[in-house]
Amino acid sequence: MREAVRVAEALVFASAEPVSEGFIAERLPEGVDIHSLMQSLKEDYAPRGVNLVQVGDHWAFRTAADLSFAIRKDETEVRKLSRAALEVLAIIAYHQPVTRAEIEEVRGVQTSKGTLDVLMEAGWVRFRGRRRTPGRPVTIGTTRDFLDHFGLEELRDLPGMEELKAAGMLSGRIPQNFNIPLPSMDDELTEDEDPISQLELEELGLLTPGGEPDE
């Protein structure tokens, strides 16, 4: 078991991206409880300057949150999101899978393609599938990079109403029937979604040929 822990630790350390439990399992002896092993390793790193964090069913090493002030950032800062982009991202996170029309219904205004492009380029949202309704609209959801960037293990870690109130992000004049939806935890397609191919995305003008986001 000690050797298994060392191997798992090395695999995560050597990867620039979060490593899946499946990837780790393929490189350890059969029968090892990967999730329990990683939870134990997470506890070992908890008091250190570097923490092992869970991102969905993936794992990564990250600087301890309370030491962020000491880390010098030389890389180019990611451009700040506009208010519209933040609103769209929040709607996608809490309501996913969601279509563009549904996003506009929640916001009460039209959503420009440029706003979605910014979120796609950041790697925080993705096209999921096509809704089984007239017009077959494309559905959108968040990505694992979204969880990683915002320090979330899973979608249920998104702040609820009380947390948003405490952070001053909700006004005191909230309608009596107002509620915050519980995000979908399943990354698989829902019963009312069909898979969408790269060719379909290209035909819809959502991807350029070759799979790169349309500028």
N, C-alpha and C positions, 0 to 999 in steps of 0.2 A: 504493500500500500504506500509506503514511503516513496518508493521508486515511481509509482503511478502519480503521486502528487508532484514529484519533480518534473516528470514528463509534461503533465498538464500545465504546470507553471511555465515551463520553457516554451510550450506551444503558444500560449497567450502572449508571453513577453516578446516573442519573435515576430508576431503579426502586427501589421500597421492597422488592421481592421479588427472589430470584435470577432471572436472565434466561436463557432457553434459547438454545442455539446456533442452533436453528431460527429463533427470533425475530430474532436478530442477522443471520443469513444472508439473511432476507427484505429487509433494509435495506442490504445491501452488494452490490457488483457480482457478477454470476454468475462462478463459478470461483474465488472466494477460499476458501482453506482456513481455515475458521473455527476449527477446533480448534487448528491450528498458530499462528494469529494470537493466540488467547486464551492459549495456553501461553507465547508470547513476551511478551505483556503481563503475564502472571503473574510472569515472571522479572524484568521491569522494576520491578514493585512490591514484590518480595520484601524488599529492604532498607529499605523505607519504613515510616512509621508506620501507613499503611493498606495492607493486602494485598488482592490479587485472589485469591479462593478459588474452587475448583471444587466444586460440589455436584451429583453425578451428571453430567448433561449441561447443567447450569445454572451461571451465574457470578454472583458478588456481591462487593462490597467490604466488608471487615471490618477492624476495628482489629487491629493486630498483636498477637498473643497475649501477647508479653512486655511490652506497655504497658497491659494491662488494669488494673493497679493505679492508673494515673493517670487513669482515666476515672471520673468521678463519675456514679453511677446515681441519677437522681431518680425514675425510673419505679417503679411498684409491683413488688416482687419476686414472681416466680412462686412459688406455694406449693410447699413441699417435698413430694416424693413419698413415700408410705409405703413400707415395706419390701416389702409385697405388690405395690404398683404397680411398683416397681423390678424385682422378680422377674418379673412378667408382661411388662414391657417387654423385659427381656433375653431371655426365652424367645421372644417374638415376633420380635425382631431376628435371633436365631441360627437359629430353626427355621422361619421363614416360607416359604411360606404355612402357617398353623397354625390349627386350630379351637379353640374354647373347651375342648372335651373333651380335646384334646391338650395344651393348656396345663395343665389340671388333672392330667393323667396325669404330666407332668414334675414339677409342684410337689408332687403327692401330697395336695393339699387343693382344696376347691372355690374357684372364683374368683367373687367377687361382681360383679354388674353395675356397681356403683359404681366398682370398680377400673378396669374398662375405660372407663367414662365419663370418668374423670379423664384417661386417656391420649388419648381421643378429643378431649376439650376442649382439651388441650394441642396438638393437631394432629400428634401423633407416630405414631399408628397409624390404620389405615383398614380398612374392609371391602373385601376384594378380589373374592370371588366365592363360588360354592357348590361344595363338594366332591362329586364324582360317587360318593358312597357312600350307603348307606341313611340316610334322614333328611335328606340334602342339607344338611349343616351349613355355616354361613357360615365362610369363611376370612378370616384377618386378617393384615395385613402392616404394615410401617413406611412412613412418608411421606418426601418430600423435606425437609420441615421437621425431621424427626428427624435426618437427615444434617446439615442446616444448624446445628441447635442444638448438636449434639455435635461439630461441626468435622470431619466425615467427608466425604471426596470421594465414596466409594462404600462399599457394605456390606463389601467385603473389607478395609476399613480398621479394622473392629472388632477389638479386641484378641484375640489368640490365647491359648492356655494359658500359654505362658511369660511373656507380658506381664502376664497376670492374676496369676500367681504372684509376679512381681517387684513388683507393686503391692500385694501382701498380701491380694488378694481371693480367693485359693484357699488352703485350709489345706494343711499338709504331708501330711496323711493322705488323699491322693486315691486312690480305688480304682484298681487296676492297669489295668482296661479303660476307665477314664474318658476321654472325649474331648469336645472342643468342636466342634459341627457347623460346617461351612463354610456361611455364609449364601448363600441364593439371590441371584444377581446380576440376574436377569431380572425386570423390573417387569411383564411381560406375564403373563397367566394361564397356568398350567401345563396339561399334558395332562389332569390329573384335576380341573380347575376349570372351571366354567361361569360366564358373566357373571351378575351380580345387578343387578336394577333397583331404582330408588328405591322403586317401589311394593311390591316384595317386602320390602324392608327395613322399610317402614312396616307391612306386614301382620305381619311377625315381631316388631314392637314395638321394632325397633332404631333407627328414626327416627320422629320425629313428622311429621305431614303438613306438607309444605313443605320437608322436607329438613333440619330442624334436629335435632341430637342430642337424644334423649329425656332429660329431666332425671331 
